[in-house]
């Protein structure tokens, strides 16, 4: 799980960040849009409503050391879910090479899509 940040804003309600995660049992990336100002609770709600409710809850989640994922709220949610949250070093493929490469590719596709003046919501419509 990683964030793609600093995406250009398209409209007044468009998203400027994306949470990219790899579902291990499907070996497929998922992209979840959100705003920079979304706090840990909003991120958790988006993750629950768009990803976990469709794919199920993983027992082990690997994430970078983003402040949104290291907050007390996020740690409490993991203790309630009974999952383990492990932190990796940024761009460290030895942690989980396949997932890290998928996340980098997904982030690059999103950045290139937005560089052409298109909005993140349009990308997510074409590519879930």
ABEGO torsion letter per residue (X at the ends): XBBBBGBBBABAABBABBBBBBBAAAGBBBBBBBBAABBAAAAAAAAAAAAAAAAEBBABBBBBABAAAABAAAAAAAAAAGBBBBBBBBGBAAABAAAAAAAAAAAAAAAAAAAAGBBAAAAAAABX
